[in-house]
Amino acid sequence: MLPAFVIVLAAALPVVTVLWIRSRNRQTEIRLRAEQLASEIAQRTAAIQLSEAERDRLREQTAKLQSEVAALQARLESERYNAQEKLALLSSAREELANQFKSLASDILEEKSRRFTQQNQENLGQLIAPLKEKFGEFQQKVENLEKDGVAGRSELKVQLEQLRSLNERLSEDASSLVTALRGSSKTQGEWGEVVLERILESCGLRRDHEYRVQETMTREDGRRARLDIIIDLPEGRHLVLDSKVSLTDYSEYCTAADEPTRDAALARHLASVRKHIRELSQRDYPSLYRLNSLDFVVMFVPVEPAFMLALARDGKLWQEAWDKSILLVSPSTLLFVLRTVAHLWRQEQQKRNVQEIVRRGGELYDKLAAFAKDLTEVGKKLGDARDAYDEAYKKLAEGRGNVIRQAEILRSLGVRPTKQIPQGMRELAMEQELFEESDEPQELQALSNGSRNRAAVEAANGHRPD
């Protein structure tokens, strides 16, 4: 009997163990699910609290505006009532004052002459004029106050109507955007490209300068491919960016009512991301003609929560993409890549500036050397021209039998020229002739043939001496 019991116990022990393990795993799953539901409840509770707080704030703001309107209306009614009372008092005082003046005028007319009566009437007019002026100013203020009150109520009504219209339009636009993005893959792709280009512009990259959009290139086998974004890098390299939107399945995951639906939507979302990675890897962008691409292609996922969900639920996804030469990025991680690209371009520009400075410095030195050489040649030419001038000058006006002296002799013999040699040059030539005939030392003659005589010739020709 005992061995049979032992055998039964031994046979039942694995079954009990398996049942206990399954029960423990089930409890763990239930606990995890409970924690997840608690987290979701907390999140939704927080969202509800935020919505309620916003609703309360709007209610308080509306109540405050209504209170202000009521206060303004009460103030307007009070001021209108006070104005009416003041007008009544003023009218009564004016009538009483008029009656008194009439009585006084009647007495004066009876007792005094016409001239004295006229003078009193003028005085009466001077007394009433300030009163009329004050009354007119008061009436104008009352009218302005009424106009301001009406305008304020109208403006408040218009602003409230505009606020209501704006809220309705924002709700409609948000619904239209969600519907459009969930309904069309093409629309999702275009939206992702717009987001990608906005990020490029925010990082200081310029379209058709540092990056190009939707450019078509040819493969080595002749097939053509259209690339979303090509970023030009220094040294002729290129970085290819492709935007991939996985929004439909992620949206279904977020709006799922139960866990199986969420799991199915998550599986489709991960499969969609993997499909994008596989298709992008099969395009083989590095084989495109005239594209000096890096060893990898950047796959941009514009929906940050969808990107984070995929990486959180599948830890191998990023490494699988990298093994296929695909770099997965979201808007936040793409900023680091683009900042690196912008830094590379700044370094390249600085390098080009240094090279340009060196080139222009060399050209400047070459031009300076050539200018110095030409300037030296100009000095030599000027010296040669001065020597030639001195030789010609000596033949013309210096020495015994100079040309001017011979010409003057011919004129004295009866030649009738139509023009005359300048008087200063004739006198200089005659002095040279006299110096040659005198017994003065050679040094004095050289001095006379120097600057004094040359200055006289140049003065005769209308030039200033050197």
C-alpha positions in Angstrom: 0.0 0.0 0.0 2.8 2.4 0.9 4.8 1.9 -2.3 1.7 2.6 -4.4 1.1 5.8 -2.5 4.6 6.8 -3.0 4.4 6.1 -6.7 1.2 8.2 -7.0 2.8 11.0 -5.0 5.9 10.9 -7.2 3.7 11.0 -10.3 1.6 13.9 -9.0 4.5 16.0 -7.8 5.6 17.2 -11.3 2.0 18.0 -12.2 1.6 20.0 -9.0 4.9 21.7 -9.6 3.9 22.7 -13.2 0.5 23.9 -11.9 2.2 25.9 -9.2 4.7 27.5 -11.7 1.8 28.3 -14.1 -0.1 29.8 -11.2 2.9 31.9 -10.2 3.5 33.0 -13.8 -0.2 33.9 -14.1 0.0 35.9 -10.8 3.0 37.7 -12.1 1.2 38.5 -15.4 -1.8 39.6 -13.5 0.3 41.8 -11.2 2.2 43.3 -14.2 -1.1 43.9 -16.0 -2.5 45.5 -12.8 0.5 47.8 -12.5 0.2 48.7 -16.2 -3.5 49.4 -15.8 -2.8 51.4 -12.7 -0.2 53.4 -14.6 -2.7 54.0 -17.4 -5.4 55.0 -15.0 -3.0 57.4 -13.3 -2.1 58.9 -16.7 -5.7 59.2 -17.7 -6.6 60.5 -14.3 -3.8 63.1 -14.6 -5.1 64.0 -18.1 -8.7 64.3 -16.8 -7.4 66.5 -13.9 -5.6 68.7 -16.4 -8.8 69.0 -18.5 -10.9 69.7 -15.4 -8.3 72.3 -14.3 -8.4 73.9 -17.8 -12.2 73.8 -17.7 -12.3 75.4 -14.2 -9.8 78.0 -15.4 -12.0 78.8 -18.4 -15.1 78.9 -16.2 -13.3 81.2 -13.8 -12.2 83.4 -16.7 -15.8 83.5 -18.1 -17.2 84.3 -14.6 -14.6 87.0 -14.2 -15.5 88.5 -17.6 -19.2 88.3 -16.8 -18.5 90.0 -13.5 -16.5 92.7 -15.2 -19.3 93.3 -17.7 -21.9 93.4 -14.9 -19.7 95.9 -13.0 -19.3 98.0 -16.1 -23.0 98.0 -16.7 -23.7 98.9 -13.1 -21.1 101.7 -13.2 -22.6 103.0 -16.5 -26.1 103.0 -15.0 -24.9 104.7 -11.9 -23.1 107.4 -13.8 -26.1 107.8 -16.2 -28.4 108.2 -13.2 -26.0 110.7 -11.5 -25.7 112.6 -14.8 -29.5 112.8 -15.1 -29.7 114.2 -11.6 -27.0 116.7 -12.2 -28.7 117.7 -15.4 -32.0 118.2 -13.6 -30.4 120.2 -10.9 -28.6 122.3 -13.4 -31.7 122.9 -15.4 -33.6 123.9 -12.3 -30.8 126.2 -11.2 -30.6 127.7 -14.7 -34.4 128.4 -14.7 -34.3 129.8 -11.2 -31.3 131.9 -12.1 -32.9 133.1 -15.3 -36.1 134.1 -13.3 -34.0 136.0 -10.9 -32.1 137.8 -13.6 -35.4 138.6 -15.4 -36.8 140.1 -12.2 -33.6 142.0 -11.6 -33.5 143.2 -15.2 -37.1 144.4 -14.9 -36.4 146.4 -11.8 -33.3 147.9 -13.4 -35.2 148.8 -16.5 -37.8 150.6 -14.5 -35.2 152.5 -12.4 -32.3 153.1 -14.7 -31.8 154.5 -18.1 -31.5 152.5 -21.4 -27.7 152.7 -21.3 -27.4 151.4 -17.8 -29.9 148.6 -18.7 -27.8 147.6 -21.7 -24.7 147.5 -19.6 -26.3 145.2 -17.1 -27.5 142.9 -19.9 -23.9 142.6 -21.1 -22.8 141.8 -17.6 -25.6 139.2 -17.4 -24.3 137.6 -20.6 -20.8 137.4 -19.2 -22.1 135.6 -16.1 -24.1 133.1 -18.1 -21.4 132.3 -20.7 -19.1 130.3 -18.3 -22.1 128.4 -17.0 -23.1 127.4 -20.5 -19.6 126.4 -21.3 -19.4 124.1 -18.2 -22.8 122.7 -19.0 -21.7 121.9 -22.6 -18.5 120.2 -21.3 -20.4 118.1 -18.8 -23.0 117.1 -21.5 -20.1 116.1 -23.8 -18.5 113.9 -21.1 -21.8 112.1 -20.5 -22.2 111.4 -24.2 -18.6 110.1 -24.4 -19.1 107.9 -21.4 -22.2 106.4 -23.0 -20.3 105.8 -26.2 -17.4 104.1 -24.4 -19.7 101.8 -22.5 -21.5 100.7 -25.7 -18.2 100.2 -27.5 -16.7 98.2 -24.6 -19.7 95.9 -24.5 -19.6 95.4 -28.3 -15.9 94.7 -28.3 -16.2 92.2 -25.5 -19.0 90.4 -27.4 -16.9 90.3 -30.5 -13.9 88.9 -28.7 -16.0 86.2 -27.1 -17.4 85.3 -30.4 -13.9 85.1 -32.0 -12.7 82.9 -29.1 -15.6 80.5 -29.7 -15.0 80.4 -33.5 -11.3 79.9 -32.9 -11.9 76.9 -30.6 -14.3 75.4 -33.1 -11.8 75.9 -36.0 -9.0 74.4 -34.0 -11.0 71.3 -33.1 -12.0 70.9 -36.8 -8.4 71.4 -38.0 -7.1 68.8 -35.5 -9.7 66.3 -36.5 -9.0 66.9 -40.2 -5.2 66.5 -39.6 -5.7 63.2 -37.7 -8.1 61.9 -40.3 -5.8 62.9 -43.2 -2.7 61.4 -41.6 -4.4 58.1 -40.7 -6.2 57.7 -44.0 -3.4 58.1 -46.7 0.1 56.7 -46.7 1.1 59.4 -49.3 -0.2 62.1 -47.0 1.8 60.6 -44.1 4.9 60.5 -46.2 4.5 64.2 -47.3 3.9 65.2 -43.7 7.0 63.4 -42.6 9.1 65.1 -45.3 7.7 68.5 -44.2 8.7 67.8 -40.6 12.2 66.6 -41.7 12.8 69.8 -43.8 11.6 72.0 -40.9 14.3 70.4 -38.7 16.9 70.9 -41.4 16.1 74.6 -41.6 16.1 75.0 -37.8 19.7 73.6 -37.7 20.9 76.3 -40.2 21.0 74.2 -43.3 19.7 75.8 -46.5 17.7 74.1 -49.3 19.7 73.8 -52.5 22.8 74.8 -50.7 23.6 72.3 -48.0 20.8 69.9 -48.8 18.5 68.9 -51.7 15.0 67.6 -51.8 13.4 64.9 -53.9 16.3 64.5 -56.3 16.3 61.8 -58.9 19.5 59.8 -59.6 20.5 56.9 -61.8 21.9 53.6 -60.7 24.7 51.8 -62.4 22.2 49.4 -64.1 20.2 52.4 -65.5 17.3 52.3 -63.1 16.3 55.6 -61.5 15.7 56.4 -57.8 14.1 59.4 -56.1 15.7 60.4 -52.7 13.8 62.3 -50.0 16.8 64.4 -48.7 20.5 64.5 -49.7 22.7 66.5 -47.4 26.0 67.6 -49.0 29.0 67.1 -46.8 32.6 68.4 -47.1 35.0 66.8 -49.6 32.1 65.8 -51.9 30.5 63.3 -49.6 26.7 62.9 -49.2 24.3 61.8 -46.4 21.0 60.4 -47.5 17.9 60.9 -45.3 14.6 59.0 -45.9 11.4 59.8 -43.9 9.3 56.8 -42.9 6.0 57.4 -41.1 4.4 54.5 -39.1 1.3 56.2 -37.7 -1.7 54.1 -38.5 -0.8 51.1 -36.4 0.6 53.3 -33.6 -2.6 55.3 -33.5 -4.6 52.0 -33.2 -2.3 50.9 -30.4 -2.9 54.1 -28.5 -6.7 54.0 -28.9 -7.1 50.2 -28.4 -9.8 49.3 -25.9 -8.4 46.0 -24.7 -5.1 44.3 -24.4 -5.3 41.8 -27.4 -6.1 44.7 -29.7 -3.2 46.7 -28.3 -0.8 43.7 -28.7 -2.0 43.2 -32.3 -1.6 46.9 -33.1 1.9 46.8 -31.5 2.9 43.8 -33.6 1.7 45.5 -36.8 3.6 48.7 -35.8 6.9 46.8 -35.3 6.3 44.9 -38.5 5.8 48.2 -40.4 9.0 49.6 -39.0 10.9 46.5 -40.0 9.4 46.6 -43.4 10.6 50.2 -43.9 14.1 49.2 -42.8 14.1 46.3 -45.2 12.9 48.3 -48.1 15.3 51.1 -47.5 18.2 48.6 -47.3 17.2 47.0 -50.6 17.3 50.4 -52.4 21.2 50.3 -52.1 21.7 54.1 -52.3 25.5 53.8 -52.3 25.3 52.3 -55.7 23.7 55.4 -57.3 25.8 57.1 -60.0 27.3 60.5 -58.9 26.3 59.8 -55.2 29.3 59.6 -52.9 27.2 58.4 -50.0 28.4 57.4 -46.5 28.3 53.8 -45.4 24.8 54.2 -44.0 21.5 55.8 -44.7 19.5 57.8 -42.1 15.9 56.6 -41.6 13.9 59.4 -40.0 10.8 58.5 -38.0 8.9 61.8 -37.4 6.6 60.5 -34.7 8.8 60.5 -31.5 6.4 58.3 -29.3 6.1 55.7 -32.1 9.9 55.6 -32.5 10.4 55.2 -28.7 7.7 52.6 -28.4 9.3 50.5 -31.2 12.7 50.6 -29.6 11.3 50.0 -26.1 9.3 46.9 -27.1 12.0 45.5 -29.4 15.5 46.1 -28.1 17.1 44.4 -31.2 15.4 46.7 -33.7 18.1 49.4 -33.7 21.0 46.9 -34.1 19.2 45.1 -36.8 18.8 48.4 -38.7 22.4 49.3 -38.2 23.5 45.9 -39.5 21.7 46.8 -42.7 23.5 50.1 -42.8 20.4 52.0 -41.6 20.6 54.6 -38.8 17.3 55.0 -37.0 16.6 58.5 -35.8 13.7 60.5 -34.4 13.3 64.3 -34.3 15.3 64.6 -31.1 18.2 62.3 -32.1 18.3 63.8 -35.7 19.2 67.2 -34.2 22.6 65.8 -33.0 23.3 64.4 -36.4 22.4 67.7 -38.1 24.4 69.7 -35.6 27.4 67.6 -36.4 26.8 68.2 -40.1 26.6 72.0 -39.5 29.8 71.8 -37.5 31.6 70.0 -40.3 30.5 72.7 -42.8 31.7 75.4 -40.5 35.1 73.7 -40.2 35.1 73.3 -44.0 34.3 77.0 -44.5 37.1 78.0 -42.1 39.5 75.7 -44.0 38.4 77.3 -47.3 38.8 80.8 -45.8 42.4 80.0 -44.7 43.2 78.6 -48.1 41.7 81.7 -49.8 43.7 84.0 -47.5 46.9 82.1 -48.4 46.1 82.3 -52.1 45.3 86.0 -52.0 48.3 86.7 -49.9 50.5 85.0 -52.5 48.8 86.9 -55.3 49.2 90.2 -53.4 53.0 89.5 -52.8 53.4 88.7 -56.5 51.6 91.9 -57.5 53.7 93.9 -55.1 56.9 92.4 -56.4 55.9 93.2 -60.0 54.8 96.7 -59.0 58.2 97.3 -57.4 60.0 96.1 -60.5 57.9 98.3 -62.8 58.4 101.3 -60.5 62.2 100.8 -60.7 61.9 100.6 -64.5 59.8 103.8 -64.5 62.5 105.6 -62.5 65.1 104.5 -65.0 63.0 105.7 -67.9 62.4 109.0 -66.2 66.2 109.4 -65.7 66.9 108.5 -69.4 64.2 111.0 -70.4 65.8 113.7 -68.2 69.2 113.1 -69.7 67.8 113.2 -73.2 66.0 116.5 -72.3 69.3 118.0 -71.0 71.1 117.0 -74.2 68.4 118.5 -76.4 68.3 121.6 -74.2 72.1 122.1 -74.5 71.8 122.0 -78.3 68.9 124.4 -78.3 70.0 127.2 -76.0 73.5 126.6 -74.5 77.0 126.9 -75.8 78.5 128.9 -78.6 76.4 128.9 -81.8 73.3 127.3 -80.2 70.3 126.9 -82.4 68.3 129.8 -80.9 71.2 132.1 -81.4 71.6 131.1 -85.0 67.9 131.6 -85.6 68.0 135.1 -84.1 70.9 135.9 -86.3 68.9 134.9 -89.4 65.9 137.0 -88.2 68.3 140.0 -87.8 69.5 139.4 -91.4 66.0 139.9 -92.8 64.1 136.6 -92.3 60.4 137.3 -91.7 59.0 134.5 -89.5 55.3 134.3 -88.7 55.9 133.2 -85.1 58.5 134.2 -82.5 60.6 132.2 -80.1 59.6 133.0 -76.4 61.5 136.1 -75.2 62.8 134.3 -72.1 64.4 131.6 -74.2 65.9 134.2 -76.6 67.5 136.1 -73.7 68.8 132.9 -72.2 70.5 131.9 -75.5 72.0 135.4 -75.9 73.4 135.2 -72.3 74.9 131.8 -73.1 76.6 133.4 -76.1 78.0 136.2 -74.0 79.2 133.7 -71.4 81.1 131.7 -74.0 82.8 134.9 -75.3 83.8 136.1 -71.7 86.8 135.2 -69.7 84.8 133.9 -66.7 86.0 130.7 -65.1 84.5 127.4 -66.3 82.8 126.8 -62.9 80.8 130.0 -63.3 79.7 129.0 -66.7 78.7 125.6 -65.5 76.7 127.3 -62.8 75.0 129.6 -65.3 74.3 126.6 -67.5 72.7 125.0 -64.5 69.5 125.6 -62.7 69.2 129.3 -63.3 69.2 129.1 -67.1 67.0 126.0 -67.2 64.5 127.7 -64.8 64.4 130.7 -67.1 63.7 128.5 -70.2 60.9 126.6 -68.4 59.4 129.9 -67.1 59.5 131.2 -70.7 57.6 128.1 -71.8 55.0 128.5 -69.1 56.3 125.8 -66.7 57.4 126.1 -63.1 61.0 125.2 -62.3 61.8 121.9 -60.5 
